[in-house]
Amino acid sequence: MCGRFTLRTAPDVLMAIFQIPGIPSGFGARFNIAPTQNVLVIRAARDIAEGREAAWMRWGLIPSWAKDASIGSRMINARAETVSEKPAFRAAFTRRRCLIPADGFYEWQRLSTGKKQPWWIHQPNESPFAMAGLWETWQPPASAADVAQHTSEAPQSPMACSTWTTCTILTTEASRDVRELHDRMPVILPPESWKLWLSPHASPGQLSECLRPLPSGHLQKYCVSQQVNRAGVESQDLLSPISPPEPFTEVGFGEDDLGAFRFPDF
């Protein structure tokens, strides 16, 4: 799975690498991006053929048919092997694919004490990469109070009119680089497949070819502070290497302030 990641790359570098005209306001270095937070997403531009644009989206996809937003916290990841079939993801997989930039992600080692030890996983040069993502829009339904208060001629309430834009990260079988920590990892798309992934004309077969596991040898990892386990902590010090507290013994899972999380796929 992918439950936390980092993005510290400078905006001008991201603009050059991903060929986008700008970065949304509010962008800054992030060292502990967690579910339900806003994340930077790159999608096909809506008004420029084959162009791209960057946008903020809430991490945790909310299907258009959902009755409330709580389902999003359980949909931070989608399995690449079944994403085209699952009701929550198949429409977005067909029409709303995106790139989610990162320069590293975390996975957790399960210690003999029961604690979870985070490791930071990155490319050898710590350069940014693109995780395969999907995005969706969701409009909260009008409440019973809204219906009673407003006639059919009156404007809808602000809550009924607001639209959320959310996203999820696709995962696949872990490569040997990650397998000591977890059996899943985010789908990392090579630059040569970005255009195809964002294309509205890509066929299901072409998209499936994009979702192969990253070959072993492309990622490195080192042990970092357990402060990462707290979703609210944001500091460059989180990426300072530390000595591993013990050898690997079994696959571990990520955790947030509420403890270990392993979200189901819908």
Rosetta silent file (secondary structure, phi, psi, omega in degrees, C-alpha in Angstrom):
SEQUENCE: MCGRFTLRTAPDVLMAIFQIPGIPSGFGARFNIAPTQNVLVIRAARDIAEGREAAWMRWGLIPSWAKDASIGSRMINARAETVSEKPAFRAAFTRRRCLIPADGFYEWQRLSTGKKQPWWIHQPNESPFAMAGLWETWQPPASAADVAQHTSEAPQSPMACSTWTTCTILTTEASRDVRELHDRMPVILPPESWKLWLSPHASPGQLSECLRPLPSGHLQKYCVSQQVNRAGVESQDLLSPISPPEPFTEVGFGEDDLGAFRFPDF
SCORE:     score description
SCORE:     0.000 S_00000001
   1 L     0.000  178.300  173.004    0.000    0.000    0.000 S_00000001
   2 L  -136.303  108.953 -176.343    0.987    3.645    0.112 S_00000001
   3 L  -113.275  -10.292  176.137   -0.071    5.459    3.280 S_00000001
   4 L  -153.937  148.585  174.134    2.421    8.337    3.502 S_00000001
   5 E  -154.219  174.537 -178.032    4.757   10.078    1.093 S_00000001
   6 E  -123.754  154.692  172.339    6.987   13.119    0.635 S_00000001
   7 E  -153.105   99.900 -176.384    7.294   15.896   -1.931 S_00000001
   8 L  -115.690    0.437 -175.889   10.093   18.400   -1.304 S_00000001
   9 L   -65.894  141.222 -178.840   11.091   19.140   -4.896 S_00000001
  10 L   -63.174  145.660 -177.807   11.210   22.808   -5.906 S_00000001
  11 H   -56.249  -41.677 -178.197    8.236   24.084   -7.963 S_00000001
  12 H   -65.452  -32.042  177.186   10.342   25.069  -10.986 S_00000001
  13 H   -69.667  -43.247  177.707   11.822   21.570  -11.120 S_00000001
  14 H   -61.865  -41.746  179.579    8.378   19.988  -10.972 S_00000001
  15 H   -61.101  -39.821 -179.250    7.129   22.298  -13.716 S_00000001
  16 H   -71.902  -44.249 -176.716   10.011   21.284  -15.980 S_00000001
  17 H   -67.085  -44.194 -174.824    9.819   17.552  -15.286 S_00000001
  18 H   -95.597    1.187  175.974    6.044   17.236  -15.606 S_00000001
  19 L    55.134   56.609  177.735    5.647   19.877  -18.331 S_00000001
  20 L  -120.781  149.651 -174.996    3.043   21.948  -16.535 S_00000001
  21 L   -76.722  -17.426 -178.257    2.627   25.741  -16.775 S_00000001
  22 L  -171.729  172.538  178.117    2.434   26.386  -13.041 S_00000001
  23 L  -118.334  136.037 -179.993    1.941   25.091   -9.499 S_00000001
  24 L   -58.749  150.398  178.781   -1.163   25.987   -7.439 S_00000001
  25 L   -62.223  152.136 -179.104   -0.693   28.525   -4.664 S_00000001
  26 L    93.661    0.598 -178.960    0.054   27.150   -1.224 S_00000001
  27 L   -74.338  138.584  175.550    2.692   24.679   -2.413 S_00000001
  28 L  -158.232  168.325 -179.798    5.591   23.984   -0.048 S_00000001
  29 L   -59.984  133.919 -179.135    7.941   21.192    0.946 S_00000001
  30 E  -124.842  130.482 -175.919    6.039   18.262    2.502 S_00000001
  31 E  -114.186   -3.510 -175.864    7.743   15.593    4.603 S_00000001
  32 E  -159.233   62.037 -178.016    4.787   13.557    5.864 S_00000001
  33 E   -72.244  126.584 -172.575    1.814   13.688    3.503 S_00000001
  34 L  -122.228  160.087  177.348   -1.042   11.721    5.027 S_00000001
  35 L   -54.776  147.405 -178.158   -4.504   10.499    3.942 S_00000001
  36 L    75.440   -4.623  173.453   -7.325   13.094    3.827 S_00000001
  37 L   -84.439  162.240  174.895   -4.794   15.903    3.317 S_00000001
  38 E   -75.227  137.470  179.193   -4.595   17.894    0.079 S_00000001
  39 E  -128.146  154.568  177.559   -2.022   16.564   -2.373 S_00000001
  40 E   -78.973  130.011 -177.801   -0.587   17.903   -5.616 S_00000001
  41 E  -130.722  143.295  176.778   -2.031   16.095   -8.640 S_00000001
  42 E  -117.259  126.812 -177.695   -1.270   16.412  -12.350 S_00000001
  43 E  -133.829  171.370  175.556   -4.014   15.644  -14.847 S_00000001
  44 E   -63.203  134.108  179.400   -4.819   16.241  -18.496 S_00000001
  45 L   -64.783  141.011 -177.045   -5.632   19.913  -19.053 S_00000001
  46 L   -79.625  -17.723 -175.424   -9.304   20.510  -19.641 S_00000001
  47 L  -125.563    7.488  179.881   -8.836   23.235  -22.252 S_00000001
  48 L  -132.260  121.001 -179.624   -5.541   22.362  -23.997 S_00000001
  49 L   -60.865  127.415  179.097   -5.166   19.300  -26.214 S_00000001
  50 L    61.879   11.111  175.912   -2.476   16.997  -24.770 S_00000001
  51 L   -85.178  169.399  179.386   -1.663   19.653  -22.166 S_00000001
  52 E  -129.697  154.749  176.573   -1.317   19.066  -18.432 S_00000001
  53 E  -142.185  152.157  177.607   -2.327   21.013  -15.349 S_00000001
  54 E  -102.873  147.283 -178.937   -1.618   20.762  -11.642 S_00000001
  55 E  -151.529  159.541  171.055   -4.333   20.901   -8.995 S_00000001
  56 E   -89.378  137.174  174.717   -4.936   20.260   -5.313 S_00000001
  57 E  -139.939  150.836  177.777   -7.037   17.213   -4.449 S_00000001
  58 E   -79.738  129.501 -177.915   -8.022   15.548   -1.200 S_00000001
  59 E   -79.444  115.325 -176.623   -6.271   12.199   -0.772 S_00000001
  60 L   130.225   95.026 -171.128   -8.940    9.493   -0.405 S_00000001
  61 L   -67.695  131.686  174.521  -11.262    9.006   -3.364 S_00000001
  62 L  -109.460  112.468  179.786  -14.977    9.614   -2.793 S_00000001
  63 L   -60.254  151.571 -177.917  -17.079    7.993   -5.550 S_00000001
  64 L   -60.127  -25.555 -176.907  -19.666   10.260   -7.154 S_00000001
  65 L   -91.292   -0.744 -176.401  -22.445    8.024   -5.785 S_00000001
  66 L   -64.974  145.918  179.742  -21.262    8.090   -2.152 S_00000001
  67 L   -83.349  -26.363  177.068  -23.744    9.325    0.440 S_00000001
  68 L  -150.373  169.392 -172.241  -21.093   10.926    2.656 S_00000001
  69 H   -78.069  -12.940 -173.231  -17.386   11.757    2.650 S_00000001
  70 H   -61.678  -25.892 -179.205  -16.311    9.195    5.250 S_00000001
  71 H   -63.235  -26.028 -177.648  -15.810    6.520    2.604 S_00000001
  72 H   -60.944  -34.299 -178.856  -12.842    8.482    1.250 S_00000001
  73 H   -67.500  -14.722  177.620  -10.606    7.655    4.214 S_00000001
  74 H  -100.113    4.036 -175.833  -10.885    3.973    3.241 S_00000001
  75 L  -127.533   43.877  176.940  -10.008    4.590   -0.409 S_00000001
  76 L   -76.263  -21.638  179.794   -6.540    6.077   -0.340 S_00000001
  77 E  -129.234  152.933  173.704   -5.325    3.139   -2.463 S_00000001
  78 E  -134.096  132.386 -179.600   -6.752    1.066   -5.322 S_00000001
  79 E   -71.545  126.213 -178.510   -5.340   -2.293   -6.393 S_00000001
  80 L   -60.417  -31.888 -175.392   -4.041   -2.122   -9.966 S_00000001
  81 L   -68.843  -24.337 -174.280   -5.116   -5.718  -10.612 S_00000001
  82 L  -126.943    5.520 -172.490   -8.832   -4.999  -10.005 S_00000001
  83 L   -61.100  -31.341 -178.527   -9.204   -1.232  -10.424 S_00000001
  84 L   -74.716  -10.724 -176.070  -11.050   -1.544  -13.741 S_00000001
  85 L  -106.909  -27.471 -173.183  -13.721   -3.745  -12.121 S_00000001
  86 L   -72.630  131.380 -177.529  -14.430   -2.149   -8.741 S_00000001
  87 L   -55.685  -33.792 -177.091  -17.534    0.118   -8.680 S_00000001
  88 L   -71.762  -23.377 -171.158  -15.737    2.811   -6.689 S_00000001
  89 L  -119.020  -19.334 -167.434  -12.895    3.149   -9.189 S_00000001
  90 H   -65.245  -35.227  178.476  -13.891    1.915  -12.643 S_00000001
  91 H   -67.468  -42.910  178.267  -15.396    5.198  -13.911 S_00000001
  92 H   -66.024  -37.449  178.894  -12.351    7.163  -12.785 S_00000001
  93 H   -62.595  -34.797 -179.538  -10.051    4.526  -14.289 S_00000001
  94 H   -75.597  -38.077 -169.177  -11.788    4.965  -17.622 S_00000001
  95 H  -126.390  -14.096 -172.254  -11.954    8.771  -17.707 S_00000001
  96 L  -136.052   71.736  177.284  -10.065   10.453  -14.838 S_00000001
  97 E   -96.685  154.525 -177.415   -6.488    9.239  -14.480 S_00000001
  98 E  -150.998  169.831  172.700   -3.730   11.392  -13.020 S_00000001
  99 E  -108.222  136.651  177.302   -0.107   11.544  -11.906 S_00000001
 100 E  -117.007  105.061 -177.024    0.674   12.110   -8.225 S_00000001
 101 E   -68.068  144.290  175.527    4.216   13.509   -7.819 S_00000001
 102 E  -154.435  160.370  170.147    6.394   12.312   -4.947 S_00000001
 103 L  -122.473   10.361  174.781   10.082   12.081   -4.160 S_00000001
 104 E   174.225  161.983  174.490    9.718    9.289   -1.632 S_00000001
 105 E  -144.018  161.003 -177.213    7.208    7.234    0.316 S_00000001
 106 E  -104.856  145.872  165.001    7.160    5.483    3.687 S_00000001
 107 E  -136.802  163.861 -170.172    6.628    1.881    4.637 S_00000001
 108 E  -120.416  138.249  174.047    6.746    0.285    8.064 S_00000001
 109 E   -96.551  130.645  176.881    8.666   -2.580    9.607 S_00000001
 110 E   -82.835  119.751 -178.868    6.865   -4.505   12.324 S_00000001
 111 L   -88.772  162.642  179.573    9.176   -4.762   15.340 S_00000001
 112 L   -64.506  -21.508  178.005    9.230   -7.546   17.911 S_00000001
 113 L   -78.509   -8.560 -175.822    7.914   -4.994   20.438 S_00000001
 114 L    94.249  -10.910  178.672    4.759   -4.511   18.365 S_00000001
 115 L   -77.856  164.810  179.876    5.774   -1.014   17.324 S_00000001
 116 E  -112.249  125.321 -177.756    6.019    0.070   13.695 S_00000001
 117 E  -103.966  115.858 -178.476    9.342    1.389   12.416 S_00000001
 118 E   -76.421  146.010  172.696    9.136    3.702    9.368 S_00000001
 119 E  -126.813  142.965  177.704   11.524    3.521    6.435 S_00000001
 120 E  -100.353  126.964 -175.876   11.787    6.126    3.687 S_00000001
 121 E  -112.681  132.329 -170.361   11.875    4.696    0.153 S_00000001
 122 E  -156.658  169.768  173.206   13.198    6.803   -2.718 S_00000001
 123 L   -75.561  157.076 -176.743   15.111    6.833   -5.975 S_00000001
 124 L   -54.506  -34.412  179.559   18.922    6.737   -5.685 S_00000001
 125 L   -97.475    7.089 -179.828   19.197   10.451   -6.537 S_00000001
 126 L    58.837   26.007  179.250   16.055   11.373   -4.527 S_00000001
 127 L   -79.508  158.740 -178.634   14.524   12.837   -7.686 S_00000001
 128 L   -70.699  154.295  176.241   10.735   13.108   -8.088 S_00000001
 129 E  -138.510  174.397 -177.460    8.664   10.371   -9.668 S_00000001
 130 E  -116.974  123.531  172.283    5.017    9.911  -10.629 S_00000001
 131 E   -91.372  141.232  178.354    2.631    7.534   -8.874 S_00000001
 132 E   -70.860  131.239 -178.995   -0.367    6.385  -10.894 S_00000001
 133 E  -137.824  168.673  173.489   -3.571    7.915   -9.581 S_00000001
 134 E  -128.923  152.202  176.795   -7.269    8.376  -10.245 S_00000001
 135 E  -133.672  159.569 -175.605   -9.436   11.367   -9.412 S_00000001
 136 E  -151.166  155.475  172.624  -13.125   11.954   -8.916 S_00000001
 137 E  -111.860  146.464 -177.640  -15.557   14.748   -8.069 S_00000001
 138 E  -142.696  136.157  178.693  -18.212   14.417   -5.403 S_00000001
 139 L  -115.924  120.898  179.061  -21.032   16.703   -4.355 S_00000001
 140 L   -58.268  135.668  179.057  -22.460   16.337   -0.840 S_00000001
 141 L   -69.327  150.882  176.361  -26.187   15.560   -1.038 S_00000001
 142 L   -66.253  138.544  178.835  -28.631   18.133    0.280 S_00000001
 143 L   -78.651  168.627  177.122  -29.782   17.380    3.799 S_00000001
 144 H   -59.768  -36.577  178.358  -33.417   17.060    4.804 S_00000001
 145 H   -63.749  -38.144  177.948  -33.171   20.523    6.369 S_00000001
 146 H   -62.264  -44.450 -177.645  -31.981   21.930    3.048 S_00000001
 147 H   -62.180  -40.916 -178.775  -34.922   20.376    1.231 S_00000001
 148 H   -70.410  -31.779 -173.935  -37.386   21.814    3.737 S_00000001
 149 H   -81.258  -33.774 -171.941  -35.812   25.262    3.714 S_00000001
 150 L  -110.442  137.094  173.270  -35.436   25.808   -0.016 S_00000001
 151 L   -83.141  173.012 -179.378  -38.081   25.660   -2.734 S_00000001
 152 L   -65.855  -23.158 -179.870  -37.321   24.350   -6.174 S_00000001
 153 L   -85.537  -19.983 -175.958  -36.891   27.941   -7.413 S_00000001
 154 L   -80.123  156.356  176.795  -34.475   28.972   -4.626 S_00000001
 155 L   -63.054  151.604  175.953  -30.688   28.513   -4.855 S_00000001
 156 L   -69.697  157.925  177.547  -29.271   25.359   -3.360 S_00000001
 157 L   -66.823  157.452  178.041  -27.557   25.575    0.002 S_00000001
 158 H   -56.007  -38.773 -179.737  -23.769   26.089    0.007 S_00000001
 159 H   -64.209  -40.412 -179.086  -23.266   22.541    1.277 S_00000001
 160 H   -70.584  -26.900 -177.400  -25.324   21.101   -1.564 S_00000001
 161 H   -86.847  -23.972 -175.024  -23.447   23.210   -4.103 S_00000001
 162 L   -66.402  144.522  179.998  -19.899   22.518   -2.887 S_00000001
 163 L  -123.143  131.575  176.664  -17.872   20.021   -4.899 S_00000001
 164 E  -100.595  139.126  173.118  -14.978   17.952   -3.570 S_00000001
 165 E  -113.438  121.109 -172.371  -12.182   16.743   -5.843 S_00000001
 166 E  -128.993  165.932 -176.611  -10.487   13.633   -4.472 S_00000001
 167 E  -146.717  165.797  175.573   -7.894   11.107   -5.572 S_00000001
 168 E  -139.170  157.358  178.993   -6.434    7.676   -4.891 S_00000001
 169 E  -107.591  130.838  178.690   -3.038    6.051   -5.506 S_00000001
 170 E   -79.249  143.160  178.022   -2.821    2.753   -7.376 S_00000001
 171 E  -122.675  158.909 -179.884   -0.784   -0.052   -5.817 S_00000001
 172 E  -145.214 -178.392  177.896    0.773   -3.194   -7.197 S_00000001
 173 E   -59.691  136.490 -178.061    2.942   -6.121   -6.135 S_00000001
 174 L   -70.629  142.692  171.886    6.069   -4.942   -4.318 S_00000001
 175 L   -77.891  173.572  179.912    9.449   -5.211   -5.985 S_00000001
 176 L   -61.585  -26.261 -179.464   12.379   -6.781   -4.162 S_00000001
 177 L   -63.543  -27.121 -172.330   13.405   -3.265   -3.045 S_00000001
 178 L  -114.794  -17.685 -167.023   10.285   -2.974   -0.854 S_00000001
 179 L   -59.719  -26.572  177.262    9.227   -6.564   -0.181 S_00000001
 180 L   -62.636  -26.542 -176.273   10.986   -6.802    3.207 S_00000001
 181 L   -97.816  -39.765 -174.785    8.573   -4.135    4.455 S_00000001
 182 L  -158.179  153.173 -179.895    5.335   -4.774    2.593 S_00000001
 183 L   -87.770   -1.226  177.643    3.928   -6.947   -0.182 S_00000001
 184 E  -127.374  157.826  176.388    2.412   -3.904   -1.959 S_00000001
 185 E  -154.094  161.694  178.300    3.823   -0.619   -3.217 S_00000001
 186 E   -65.659  149.547  172.035    2.569    2.336   -5.266 S_00000001
 187 L   -73.136  115.734  177.996    2.533    2.022   -9.041 S_00000001
 188 E  -103.282  117.053 -175.289    5.438    4.217  -10.169 S_00000001
 189 E   -89.736  129.523  174.504    5.056    5.187  -13.802 S_00000001
 190 L   -67.986  150.601 -176.602    8.167    5.732  -15.939 S_00000001
 191 H   -53.352  -33.101 -177.592    8.204    9.125  -17.733 S_00000001
 192 H   -68.942  -13.084  179.298    7.686    7.499  -21.131 S_00000001
 193 H  -103.214   -2.244 -177.337    4.254    6.241  -20.011 S_00000001
 194 H   -61.196  -45.229 -177.964    2.933    9.517  -18.559 S_00000001
 195 H   -60.914  -44.827  179.758    1.418   10.714  -21.832 S_00000001
 196 H   -64.575  -43.880 -178.033   -0.385    7.426  -22.385 S_00000001
 197 H   -59.991  -35.810 -178.580   -1.651    7.254  -18.801 S_00000001
 198 H   -87.796  -10.405 -175.685   -3.223   10.713  -19.116 S_00000001
 199 L   -71.838  133.137  176.293   -4.571   10.189  -22.629 S_00000001
 200 L   -72.539   -8.875 -176.440   -8.367    9.885  -22.957 S_00000001
 201 L  -101.576    1.822 -179.521   -7.787    7.586  -25.932 S_00000001
 202 L   -65.813  139.530  179.266   -5.753    4.905  -24.146 S_00000001
 203 L   -85.634  160.273  177.086   -7.206    1.414  -24.422 S_00000001
 204 H   -55.641  -38.214  178.974   -7.727   -0.882  -21.417 S_00000001
 205 H   -65.382  -41.255  178.225   -4.896   -3.074  -22.650 S_00000001
 206 H   -64.594  -39.963  179.897   -2.504   -0.125  -22.914 S_00000001
 207 H   -66.253  -39.805  179.006   -3.431    1.040  -19.421 S_00000001
 208 H   -61.706  -36.612  178.690   -2.867   -2.417  -17.979 S_00000001
 209 H   -64.279  -28.496  179.716    0.634   -2.429  -19.458 S_00000001
 210 H   -71.259  -21.483 -169.172    1.354    0.793  -17.532 S_00000001
 211 L   -95.778   25.897  177.189    0.530   -0.863  -14.214 S_00000001
 212 L   -76.065  150.084  176.317    3.418   -3.283  -14.025 S_00000001
 213 L   -60.545  147.054  176.100    5.540   -3.355  -10.838 S_00000001
 214 L   -65.836  131.846  179.545    8.661   -1.209  -10.901 S_00000001
 215 L   -58.562  147.142  177.985   11.700   -3.400  -11.657 S_00000001
 216 L   -62.435  150.540  179.509   13.937   -4.159   -8.694 S_00000001
 217 L    96.910   -5.032 -178.191   17.011   -1.996   -8.255 S_00000001
 218 L   -93.602   -9.649 -176.332   15.263    1.320   -8.922 S_00000001
 219 L  -128.441  152.094  173.710   14.612    2.220   -5.274 S_00000001
 220 E  -124.766  165.765  179.803   16.615    2.598   -2.078 S_00000001
 221 E  -149.687  153.138  169.983   15.488    2.832    1.563 S_00000001
 222 E  -149.614  160.247 -174.972   16.714    3.810    4.981 S_00000001
 223 E   -78.701  140.385 -179.481   15.316    3.867    8.504 S_00000001
 224 L  -133.216  175.718 -174.538   13.838    7.130    9.899 S_00000001
 225 L   -62.696  146.114  175.633   12.312    8.466   13.115 S_00000001
 226 H   -71.274   -3.293  172.420    9.084    7.043   14.498 S_00000001
 227 H   -60.041  -24.050  176.716    7.852   10.646   14.599 S_00000001
 228 H   -57.826  -29.063 -176.041    6.644    9.881   11.067 S_00000001
 229 H   -64.089  -17.348  178.095    3.923    7.764   12.677 S_00000001
 230 L   -95.308  115.794 -173.025    2.151   10.934   13.796 S_00000001
 231 L   -61.718  -25.869 -177.117    0.259   12.357   10.847 S_00000001
 232 L   -83.784   -6.205 -176.724    0.464   15.928   12.117 S_00000001
 233 L   -84.519  126.950  178.233    4.263   16.057   12.301 S_00000001
 234 L  -133.861  110.345 -179.216    5.937   17.941    9.420 S_00000001
 235 L  -161.370  144.102  176.027    9.698   18.505    9.602 S_00000001
 236 H   -60.940  -26.145 -179.748   12.773   17.998    7.471 S_00000001
 237 H   -63.813  -18.823  179.087   14.231   16.112   10.442 S_00000001
 238 H   -60.803  -25.517 -176.159   11.839   13.251    9.685 S_00000001
 239 H   -96.105    9.069  175.984   14.141   12.231    6.831 S_00000001
 240 L   -72.460  126.565 -179.286   17.311   12.050    8.928 S_00000001
 241 L   -65.156  144.142  173.257   18.664    8.472    8.727 S_00000001
 242 L  -131.066  166.257  178.233   18.814    6.428   11.930 S_00000001
 243 L   -75.980  135.579  177.813   20.139    2.976   12.725 S_00000001
 244 L   -60.126  134.223 -178.126   17.554    0.198   12.321 S_00000001
 245 L   -70.476  -23.699  178.229   16.420   -0.991   15.770 S_00000001
 246 L  -165.041  161.980  179.823   16.390   -4.649   14.686 S_00000001
 247 L   -66.259  163.824  175.341   16.689   -6.871   11.594 S_00000001
 248 L   -67.518  135.955  177.348   13.717   -7.586    9.381 S_00000001
 249 L  -126.223  -33.668  179.994   11.578  -10.434   10.665 S_00000001
 250 L  -157.927  163.693 -179.784    8.180  -10.056    8.995 S_00000001
 251 L   -65.677  137.105  178.576    6.248   -7.768    6.727 S_00000001
 252 L  -111.985  168.611 -179.016    4.992   -4.596    8.449 S_00000001
 253 L  -127.815  154.005  179.702    2.139   -2.231    7.737 S_00000001
 254 L   -68.154  160.434  176.774    1.791    1.540    7.879 S_00000001
 255 E  -145.889  154.704  174.070    0.127    3.308   10.757 S_00000001
 256 E  -122.283 -163.054 -176.200   -1.280    6.685   11.621 S_00000001
 257 L   -62.431  -19.584 -178.106   -2.401    8.236   14.911 S_00000001
 258 L   -94.210    2.254  179.860   -5.237    5.703   15.144 S_00000001
 259 E   104.863 -169.143 -174.888   -2.919    2.723   14.806 S_00000001
 260 E   -61.398  137.397  175.386   -2.263    0.305   11.956 S_00000001
 261 L  -126.842  137.094  173.666   -4.363    0.855    8.876 S_00000001
 262 L  -141.268   98.241 -170.927   -4.942   -1.468    5.977 S_00000001
 263 L   -78.648  140.850  176.199   -7.756   -0.137    3.879 S_00000001
 264 L   -73.389  159.845  174.676  -10.002   -2.466    1.861 S_00000001
 265 L  -102.705  135.982 -175.767  -10.386   -2.054   -1.887 S_00000001
 266 L  -109.350    0.000    0.000  -13.892   -1.431   -3.214 S_00000001
